[in-house]
Amino acid sequence: MPDRPVALTPDRLRTHCDPAVFPADSTAEMESEIVMIGQPRAAKSIEFALGVVADG
């Protein structure tokens, strides 16, 4: 680890991704999948709340 701060260039602050690794040319061609990672109690609460049929 350096003893003093090191300046980072904008190029080092972002990740580059090769578009060829994706199976589609556009996100419009891809299927959407909603996945909630972790927090099983929170996920159950959200599912319950979305299923409540009531005003307010």
mmJSON file of the N, C-alpha and C atoms, coordinates in Angstrom:
{"data_MODEL":{"atom_site":{
"group_PDB":["ATOM","ATOM","ATOM","ATOM","ATOM","ATOM","ATOM","ATOM","ATOM","ATOM","ATOM","ATOM","ATOM","ATOM","ATOM","ATOM","ATOM","ATOM","ATOM","ATOM","ATOM","ATOM","ATOM","ATOM","ATOM","ATOM","ATOM","ATOM","ATOM","ATOM","ATOM","ATOM","ATOM","ATOM","ATOM","ATOM","ATOM","ATOM","ATOM","ATOM","ATOM","ATOM","ATOM","ATOM","ATOM","ATOM","ATOM","ATOM","ATOM","ATOM","ATOM","ATOM","ATOM","ATOM","ATOM","ATOM","ATOM","ATOM","ATOM","ATOM","ATOM","ATOM","ATOM","ATOM","ATOM","ATOM","ATOM","ATOM","ATOM","ATOM","ATOM","ATOM","ATOM","ATOM","ATOM","ATOM","ATOM","ATOM","ATOM","ATOM","ATOM","ATOM","ATOM","ATOM","ATOM","ATOM","ATOM","ATOM","ATOM","ATOM","ATOM","ATOM","ATOM","ATOM","ATOM","ATOM","ATOM","ATOM","ATOM","ATOM","ATOM","ATOM","ATOM","ATOM","ATOM","ATOM","ATOM","ATOM","ATOM","ATOM","ATOM","ATOM","ATOM","ATOM","ATOM","ATOM","ATOM","ATOM","ATOM","ATOM","ATOM","ATOM","ATOM","ATOM","ATOM","ATOM","ATOM","ATOM","ATOM","ATOM","ATOM","ATOM","ATOM","ATOM","ATOM","ATOM","ATOM","ATOM","ATOM","ATOM","ATOM","ATOM","ATOM","ATOM","ATOM","ATOM","ATOM","ATOM","ATOM","ATOM","ATOM","ATOM","ATOM","ATOM","ATOM","ATOM","ATOM","ATOM","ATOM","ATOM","ATOM","ATOM","ATOM","ATOM","ATOM","ATOM","ATOM","ATOM"],
"id":[1,2,3,4,5,6,7,8,9,10,11,12,13,14,15,16,17,18,19,20,21,22,23,24,25,26,27,28,29,30,31,32,33,34,35,36,37,38,39,40,41,42,43,44,45,46,47,48,49,50,51,52,53,54,55,56,57,58,59,60,61,62,63,64,65,66,67,68,69,70,71,72,73,74,75,76,77,78,79,80,81,82,83,84,85,86,87,88,89,90,91,92,93,94,95,96,97,98,99,100,101,102,103,104,105,106,107,108,109,110,111,112,113,114,115,116,117,118,119,120,121,122,123,124,125,126,127,128,129,130,131,132,133,134,135,136,137,138,139,140,141,142,143,144,145,146,147,148,149,150,151,152,153,154,155,156,157,158,159,160,161,162,163,164,165,166,167,168],
"type_symbol":["N","C","C","N","C","C","N","C","C","N","C","C","N","C","C","N","C","C","N","C","C","N","C","C","N","C","C","N","C","C","N","C","C","N","C","C","N","C","C","N","C","C","N","C","C","N","C","C","N","C","C","N","C","C","N","C","C","N","C","C","N","C","C","N","C","C","N","C","C","N","C","C","N","C","C","N","C","C","N","C","C","N","C","C","N","C","C","N","C","C","N","C","C","N","C","C","N","C","C","N","C","C","N","C","C","N","C","C","N","C","C","N","C","C","N","C","C","N","C","C","N","C","C","N","C","C","N","C","C","N","C","C","N","C","C","N","C","C","N","C","C","N","C","C","N","C","C","N","C","C","N","C","C","N","C","C","N","C","C","N","C","C","N","C","C","N","C","C"],
"label_atom_id":["N","CA","C","N","CA","C","N","CA","C","N","CA","C","N","CA","C","N","CA","C","N","CA","C","N","CA","C","N","CA","C","N","CA","C","N","CA","C","N","CA","C","N","CA","C","N","CA","C","N","CA","C","N","CA","C","N","CA","C","N","CA","C","N","CA","C","N","CA","C","N","CA","C","N","CA","C","N","CA","C","N","CA","C","N","CA","C","N","CA","C","N","CA","C","N","CA","C","N","CA","C","N","CA","C","N","CA","C","N","CA","C","N","CA","C","N","CA","C","N","CA","C","N","CA","C","N","CA","C","N","CA","C","N","CA","C","N","CA","C","N","CA","C","N","CA","C","N","CA","C","N","CA","C","N","CA","C","N","CA","C","N","CA","C","N","CA","C","N","CA","C","N","CA","C","N","CA","C","N","CA","C","N","CA","C","N","CA","C","N","CA","C","N","CA","C"],
"label_alt_id":[null,null,null,null,null,null,null,null,null,null,null,null,null,null,null,null,null,null,null,null,null,null,null,null,null,null,null,null,null,null,null,null,null,null,null,null,null,null,null,null,null,null,null,null,null,null,null,null,null,null,null,null,null,null,null,null,null,null,null,null,null,null,null,null,null,null,null,null,null,null,null,null,null,null,null,null,null,null,null,null,null,null,null,null,null,null,null,null,null,null,null,null,null,null,null,null,null,null,null,null,null,null,null,null,null,null,null,null,null,null,null,null,null,null,null,null,null,null,null,null,null,null,null,null,null,null,null,null,null,null,null,null,null,null,null,null,null,null,null,null,null,null,null,null,null,null,null,null,null,null,null,null,null,null,null,null,null,null,null,null,null,null,null,null,null,null,null,null],
"label_comp_id":["MET","MET","MET","PRO","PRO","PRO","ASP","ASP","ASP","ARG","ARG","ARG","PRO","PRO","PRO","VAL","VAL","VAL","ALA","ALA","ALA","LEU","LEU","LEU","THR","THR","THR","PRO","PRO","PRO","ASP","ASP","ASP","ARG","ARG","ARG","LEU","LEU","LEU","ARG","ARG","ARG","THR","THR","THR","HIS","HIS","HIS","CYS","CYS","CYS","ASP","ASP","ASP","PRO","PRO","PRO","ALA","ALA","ALA","VAL","VAL","VAL","PHE","PHE","PHE","PRO","PRO","PRO","ALA","ALA","ALA","ASP","ASP","ASP","SER","SER","SER","THR","THR","THR","ALA","ALA","ALA","GLU","GLU","GLU","MET","MET","MET","GLU","GLU","GLU","SER","SER","SER","GLU","GLU","GLU","ILE","ILE","ILE","VAL","VAL","VAL","MET","MET","MET","ILE","ILE","ILE","GLY","GLY","GLY","GLN","GLN","GLN","PRO","PRO","PRO","ARG","ARG","ARG","ALA","ALA","ALA","ALA","ALA","ALA","LYS","LYS","LYS","SER","SER","SER","ILE","ILE","ILE","GLU","GLU","GLU","PHE","PHE","PHE","ALA","ALA","ALA","LEU","LEU","LEU","GLY","GLY","GLY","VAL","VAL","VAL","VAL","VAL","VAL","ALA","ALA","ALA","ASP","ASP","ASP","GLY","GLY","GLY"],
"label_asym_id":["A","A","A","A","A","A","A","A","A","A","A","A","A","A","A","A","A","A","A","A","A","A","A","A","A","A","A","A","A","A","A","A","A","A","A","A","A","A","A","A","A","A","A","A","A","A","A","A","A","A","A","A","A","A","A","A","A","A","A","A","A","A","A","A","A","A","A","A","A","A","A","A","A","A","A","A","A","A","A","A","A","A","A","A","A","A","A","A","A","A","A","A","A","A","A","A","A","A","A","A","A","A","A","A","A","A","A","A","A","A","A","A","A","A","A","A","A","A","A","A","A","A","A","A","A","A","A","A","A","A","A","A","A","A","A","A","A","A","A","A","A","A","A","A","A","A","A","A","A","A","A","A","A","A","A","A","A","A","A","A","A","A","A","A","A","A","A","A"],
"label_entity_id":["1","1","1","1","1","1","1","1","1","1","1","1","1","1","1","1","1","1","1","1","1","1","1","1","1","1","1","1","1","1","1","1","1","1","1","1","1","1","1","1","1","1","1","1","1","1","1","1","1","1","1","1","1","1","1","1","1","1","1","1","1","1","1","1","1","1","1","1","1","1","1","1","1","1","1","1","1","1","1","1","1","1","1","1","1","1","1","1","1","1","1","1","1","1","1","1","1","1","1","1","1","1","1","1","1","1","1","1","1","1","1","1","1","1","1","1","1","1","1","1","1","1","1","1","1","1","1","1","1","1","1","1","1","1","1","1","1","1","1","1","1","1","1","1","1","1","1","1","1","1","1","1","1","1","1","1","1","1","1","1","1","1","1","1","1","1","1","1"],
"label_seq_id":[1,1,1,2,2,2,3,3,3,4,4,4,5,5,5,6,6,6,7,7,7,8,8,8,9,9,9,10,10,10,11,11,11,12,12,12,13,13,13,14,14,14,15,15,15,16,16,16,17,17,17,18,18,18,19,19,19,20,20,20,21,21,21,22,22,22,23,23,23,24,24,24,25,25,25,26,26,26,27,27,27,28,28,28,29,29,29,30,30,30,31,31,31,32,32,32,33,33,33,34,34,34,35,35,35,36,36,36,37,37,37,38,38,38,39,39,39,40,40,40,41,41,41,42,42,42,43,43,43,44,44,44,45,45,45,46,46,46,47,47,47,48,48,48,49,49,49,50,50,50,51,51,51,52,52,52,53,53,53,54,54,54,55,55,55,56,56,56],
"pdbx_PDB_ins_code":[null,null,null,null,null,null,null,null,null,null,null,null,null,null,null,null,null,null,null,null,null,null,null,null,null,null,null,null,null,null,null,null,null,null,null,null,null,null,null,null,null,null,null,null,null,null,null,null,null,null,null,null,null,null,null,null,null,null,null,null,null,null,null,null,null,null,null,null,null,null,null,null,null,null,null,null,null,null,null,null,null,null,null,null,null,null,null,null,null,null,null,null,null,null,null,null,null,null,null,null,null,null,null,null,null,null,null,null,null,null,null,null,null,null,null,null,null,null,null,null,null,null,null,null,null,null,null,null,null,null,null,null,null,null,null,null,null,null,null,null,null,null,null,null,null,null,null,null,null,null,null,null,null,null,null,null,null,null,null,null,null,null,null,null,null,null,null,null],
"Cartn_x":[0.844,0.0,0.887,0.549,1.409,1.326,2.403,2.451,1.656,1.403,0.667,-0.443,-1.443,-2.544,-2.044,-2.692,-2.344,-3.502,-3.207,-4.245,-4.744,-6.058,-6.657,-7.171,-6.886,-7.395,-8.831,-9.652,-11.03,-11.103,-10.139,-10.133,-10.036,-9.346,-9.196,-10.396,-11.341,-12.492,-13.736,-13.619,-14.776,-14.371,-15.361,-15.131,-15.505,-14.678,-14.955,-15.518,-16.548,-17.198,-17.323,-16.945,-17.038,-18.478,-19.174,-20.564,-20.74,-19.695,-19.785,-20.118,-19.949,-20.233,-21.731,-22.552,-23.988,-24.693,-25.761,-26.442,-27.373,-27.546,-28.471,-27.79,-28.327,-27.791,-28.371,-29.521,-30.197,-30.876,-31.041,-31.731,-33.199,-33.75,-35.133,-35.32,-34.254,-34.309,-34.168,-33.824,-33.561,-34.795,-34.957,-36.056,-35.71,-36.721,-36.524,-36.772,-35.903,-36.082,-35.805,-36.797,-36.645,-36.189,-35.039,-34.483,-34.073,-34.535,-34.138,-33.136,-31.97,-30.918,-30.907,-30.979,-30.916,-32.204,-32.225,-33.344,-34.663,-34.75,-35.983,-37.216,-37.063,-38.214,-38.704,-37.782,-38.165,-38.881,-38.393,-39.026,-40.446,-40.654,-42.0,-42.911,-42.387,-43.173,-43.587,-42.679,-42.991,-44.044,-43.887,-44.876,-46.246,-46.286,-47.554,-48.179,-47.372,-47.876,-48.408,-47.735,-48.191,-49.48,-49.754,-50.962,-52.173,-51.983,-53.089,-53.95,-55.232,-56.166,-56.976,-56.552,-57.249,-56.745,-57.567,-57.143,-56.187,-55.196,-54.279,-53.249],
"Cartn_y":[-1.18,0.0,1.241,2.205,3.401,4.234,4.951,5.814,7.097,7.456,8.689,8.411,9.282,9.065,8.994,8.173,8.022,8.566,9.442,10.005,8.934,8.855,7.906,8.656,8.102,8.7,8.231,8.984,8.566,7.166,6.803,5.489,4.356,4.601,3.565,3.498,4.453,4.501,3.833,3.259,2.585,1.233,0.372,-0.965,-1.014,-1.662,-1.834,-3.232,-3.319,-4.595,-4.8,-5.979,-6.307,-6.681,-5.93,-6.23,-7.604,-8.169,-9.475,-10.596,-10.367,-11.416,-11.572,-10.621,-10.675,-11.367,-12.128,-12.905,-12.086,-10.794,-9.985,-8.681,-8.07,-6.794,-5.613,-5.843,-4.782,-5.377,-4.571,-5.062,-5.346,-4.742,-5.004,-6.463,-7.118,-8.508,-9.498,-9.01,-9.894,-10.033,-11.216,-11.444,-10.833,-10.295,-9.685,-10.723,-10.748,-11.646,-10.851,-10.808,-10.073,-11.051,-10.777,-11.648,-10.788,-11.168,-10.466,-11.345,-10.811,-11.582,-11.249,-12.268,-12.072,-11.486,-11.206,-10.59,-11.326,-12.617,-13.371,-12.806,-12.296,-11.72,-10.463,-9.653,-8.443,-8.818,-9.84,-10.284,-10.766,-11.526,-11.998,-10.821,-9.818,-8.639,-7.872,-7.743,-7.049,-7.829,-9.159,-9.987,-9.828,-9.845,-9.678,-8.322,-7.274,-5.919,-5.756,-6.344,-6.241,-7.007,-7.997,-8.793,-8.23,-7.204,-6.609,-5.793,-6.106,-5.371,-4.44,-3.181,-2.196,-0.805,0.185,1.558,1.986,2.753,3.283,2.299],
"Cartn_z":[0.0,0.0,0.0,-0.878,-0.943,0.337,0.61,1.789,1.593,0.352,0.084,-0.922,-0.98,-1.917,-3.362,-4.139,-5.547,-6.373,-7.308,-8.168,-9.134,-9.259,-10.189,-11.41,-12.569,-13.803,-14.013,-14.755,-15.017,-15.63,-16.432,-17.074,-16.041,-14.923,-13.889,-12.958,-13.077,-12.192,-12.772,-13.953,-14.533,-15.095,-15.225,-15.735,-17.211,-17.982,-19.401,-19.613,-20.427,-20.679,-22.188,-22.656,-24.074,-24.405,-25.251,-25.591,-26.239,-26.769,-27.424,-26.434,-25.142,-24.16,-23.891,-24.377,-24.15,-25.311,-25.009,-26.04,-26.939,-26.692,-27.485,-27.903,-28.945,-29.41,-28.63,-27.976,-27.25,-26.019,-24.985,-23.791,-24.095,-25.144,-25.531,-25.952,-26.378,-26.815,-25.656,-24.485,-23.362,-22.478,-21.88,-20.952,-19.599,-18.957,-17.649,-16.567,-15.588,-14.454,-13.187,-12.326,-11.078,-10.005,-9.423,-8.402,-7.211,-6.045,-4.832,-4.094,-3.869,-3.22,-1.729,-0.907,0.537,1.092,2.367,3.054,2.818,3.135,2.874,3.59,4.815,5.518,4.814,4.337,3.606,2.31,1.62,0.378,0.644,1.73,2.077,2.407,3.09,3.433,2.18,1.249,-0.002,-0.787,-0.87,-1.559,-0.911,0.411,1.126,0.809,0.903,0.673,-0.754,-1.726,-3.106,-3.332,-2.506,-2.643,-1.926,-1.09,-0.351,-1.306,-1.318,-2.182,-1.295,-1.211,-0.384,-0.768,-0.554,-0.786,0.328,-0.039,0.961,1.307],
"occupancy":[1.0,1.0,1.0,1.0,1.0,1.0,1.0,1.0,1.0,1.0,1.0,1.0,1.0,1.0,1.0,1.0,1.0,1.0,1.0,1.0,1.0,1.0,1.0,1.0,1.0,1.0,1.0,1.0,1.0,1.0,1.0,1.0,1.0,1.0,1.0,1.0,1.0,1.0,1.0,1.0,1.0,1.0,1.0,1.0,1.0,1.0,1.0,1.0,1.0,1.0,1.0,1.0,1.0,1.0,1.0,1.0,1.0,1.0,1.0,1.0,1.0,1.0,1.0,1.0,1.0,1.0,1.0,1.0,1.0,1.0,1.0,1.0,1.0,1.0,1.0,1.0,1.0,1.0,1.0,1.0,1.0,1.0,1.0,1.0,1.0,1.0,1.0,1.0,1.0,1.0,1.0,1.0,1.0,1.0,1.0,1.0,1.0,1.0,1.0,1.0,1.0,1.0,1.0,1.0,1.0,1.0,1.0,1.0,1.0,1.0,1.0,1.0,1.0,1.0,1.0,1.0,1.0,1.0,1.0,1.0,1.0,1.0,1.0,1.0,1.0,1.0,1.0,1.0,1.0,1.0,1.0,1.0,1.0,1.0,1.0,1.0,1.0,1.0,1.0,1.0,1.0,1.0,1.0,1.0,1.0,1.0,1.0,1.0,1.0,1.0,1.0,1.0,1.0,1.0,1.0,1.0,1.0,1.0,1.0,1.0,1.0,1.0,1.0,1.0,1.0,1.0,1.0,1.0],
"B_iso_or_equiv":[0.0,0.0,0.0,0.0,0.0,0.0,0.0,0.0,0.0,0.0,0.0,0.0,0.0,0.0,0.0,0.0,0.0,0.0,0.0,0.0,0.0,0.0,0.0,0.0,0.0,0.0,0.0,0.0,0.0,0.0,0.0,0.0,0.0,0.0,0.0,0.0,0.0,0.0,0.0,0.0,0.0,0.0,0.0,0.0,0.0,0.0,0.0,0.0,0.0,0.0,0.0,0.0,0.0,0.0,0.0,0.0,0.0,0.0,0.0,0.0,0.0,0.0,0.0,0.0,0.0,0.0,0.0,0.0,0.0,0.0,0.0,0.0,0.0,0.0,0.0,0.0,0.0,0.0,0.0,0.0,0.0,0.0,0.0,0.0,0.0,0.0,0.0,0.0,0.0,0.0,0.0,0.0,0.0,0.0,0.0,0.0,0.0,0.0,0.0,0.0,0.0,0.0,0.0,0.0,0.0,0.0,0.0,0.0,0.0,0.0,0.0,0.0,0.0,0.0,0.0,0.0,0.0,0.0,0.0,0.0,0.0,0.0,0.0,0.0,0.0,0.0,0.0,0.0,0.0,0.0,0.0,0.0,0.0,0.0,0.0,0.0,0.0,0.0,0.0,0.0,0.0,0.0,0.0,0.0,0.0,0.0,0.0,0.0,0.0,0.0,0.0,0.0,0.0,0.0,0.0,0.0,0.0,0.0,0.0,0.0,0.0,0.0,0.0,0.0,0.0,0.0,0.0,0.0],
"pdbx_formal_charge":[null,null,null,null,null,null,null,null,null,null,null,null,null,null,null,null,null,null,null,null,null,null,null,null,null,null,null,null,null,null,null,null,null,null,null,null,null,null,null,null,null,null,null,null,null,null,null,null,null,null,null,null,null,null,null,null,null,null,null,null,null,null,null,null,null,null,null,null,null,null,null,null,null,null,null,null,null,null,null,null,null,null,null,null,null,null,null,null,null,null,null,null,null,null,null,null,null,null,null,null,null,null,null,null,null,null,null,null,null,null,null,null,null,null,null,null,null,null,null,null,null,null,null,null,null,null,null,null,null,null,null,null,null,null,null,null,null,null,null,null,null,null,null,null,null,null,null,null,null,null,null,null,null,null,null,null,null,null,null,null,null,null,null,null,null,null,null,null],
"auth_seq_id":[1,1,1,2,2,2,3,3,3,4,4,4,5,5,5,6,6,6,7,7,7,8,8,8,9,9,9,10,10,10,11,11,11,12,12,12,13,13,13,14,14,14,15,15,15,16,16,16,17,17,17,18,18,18,19,19,19,20,20,20,21,21,21,22,22,22,23,23,23,24,24,24,25,25,25,26,26,26,27,27,27,28,28,28,29,29,29,30,30,30,31,31,31,32,32,32,33,33,33,34,34,34,35,35,35,36,36,36,37,37,37,38,38,38,39,39,39,40,40,40,41,41,41,42,42,42,43,43,43,44,44,44,45,45,45,46,46,46,47,47,47,48,48,48,49,49,49,50,50,50,51,51,51,52,52,52,53,53,53,54,54,54,55,55,55,56,56,56],
"auth_comp_id":["MET","MET","MET","PRO","PRO","PRO","ASP","ASP","ASP","ARG","ARG","ARG","PRO","PRO","PRO","VAL","VAL","VAL","ALA","ALA","ALA","LEU","LEU","LEU","THR","THR","THR","PRO","PRO","PRO","ASP","ASP","ASP","ARG","ARG","ARG","LEU","LEU","LEU","ARG","ARG","ARG","THR","THR","THR","HIS","HIS","HIS","CYS","CYS","CYS","ASP","ASP","ASP","PRO","PRO","PRO","ALA","ALA","ALA","VAL","VAL","VAL","PHE","PHE","PHE","PRO","PRO","PRO","ALA","ALA","ALA","ASP","ASP","ASP","SER","SER","SER","THR","THR","THR","ALA","ALA","ALA","GLU","GLU","GLU","MET","MET","MET","GLU","GLU","GLU","SER","SER","SER","GLU","GLU","GLU","ILE","ILE","ILE","VAL","VAL","VAL","MET","MET","MET","ILE","ILE","ILE","GLY","GLY","GLY","GLN","GLN","GLN","PRO","PRO","PRO","ARG","ARG","ARG","ALA","ALA","ALA","ALA","ALA","ALA","LYS","LYS","LYS","SER","SER","SER","ILE","ILE","ILE","GLU","GLU","GLU","PHE","PHE","PHE","ALA","ALA","ALA","LEU","LEU","LEU","GLY","GLY","GLY","VAL","VAL","VAL","VAL","VAL","VAL","ALA","ALA","ALA","ASP","ASP","ASP","GLY","GLY","GLY"],
"auth_asym_id":["A","A","A","A","A","A","A","A","A","A","A","A","A","A","A","A","A","A","A","A","A","A","A","A","A","A","A","A","A","A","A","A","A","A","A","A","A","A","A","A","A","A","A","A","A","A","A","A","A","A","A","A","A","A","A","A","A","A","A","A","A","A","A","A","A","A","A","A","A","A","A","A","A","A","A","A","A","A","A","A","A","A","A","A","A","A","A","A","A","A","A","A","A","A","A","A","A","A","A","A","A","A","A","A","A","A","A","A","A","A","A","A","A","A","A","A","A","A","A","A","A","A","A","A","A","A","A","A","A","A","A","A","A","A","A","A","A","A","A","A","A","A","A","A","A","A","A","A","A","A","A","A","A","A","A","A","A","A","A","A","A","A","A","A","A","A","A","A"],
"auth_atom_id":["N","CA","C","N","CA","C","N","CA","C","N","CA","C","N","CA","C","N","CA","C","N","CA","C","N","CA","C","N","CA","C","N","CA","C","N","CA","C","N","CA","C","N","CA","C","N","CA","C","N","CA","C","N","CA","C","N","CA","C","N","CA","C","N","CA","C","N","CA","C","N","CA","C","N","CA","C","N","CA","C","N","CA","C","N","CA","C","N","CA","C","N","CA","C","N","CA","C","N","CA","C","N","CA","C","N","CA","C","N","CA","C","N","CA","C","N","CA","C","N","CA","C","N","CA","C","N","CA","C","N","CA","C","N","CA","C","N","CA","C","N","CA","C","N","CA","C","N","CA","C","N","CA","C","N","CA","C","N","CA","C","N","CA","C","N","CA","C","N","CA","C","N","CA","C","N","CA","C","N","CA","C","N","CA","C","N","CA","C","N","CA","C","N","CA","C"],
"pdbx_PDB_model_num":[1,1,1,1,1,1,1,1,1,1,1,1,1,1,1,1,1,1,1,1,1,1,1,1,1,1,1,1,1,1,1,1,1,1,1,1,1,1,1,1,1,1,1,1,1,1,1,1,1,1,1,1,1,1,1,1,1,1,1,1,1,1,1,1,1,1,1,1,1,1,1,1,1,1,1,1,1,1,1,1,1,1,1,1,1,1,1,1,1,1,1,1,1,1,1,1,1,1,1,1,1,1,1,1,1,1,1,1,1,1,1,1,1,1,1,1,1,1,1,1,1,1,1,1,1,1,1,1,1,1,1,1,1,1,1,1,1,1,1,1,1,1,1,1,1,1,1,1,1,1,1,1,1,1,1,1,1,1,1,1,1,1,1,1,1,1,1,1]
}}}
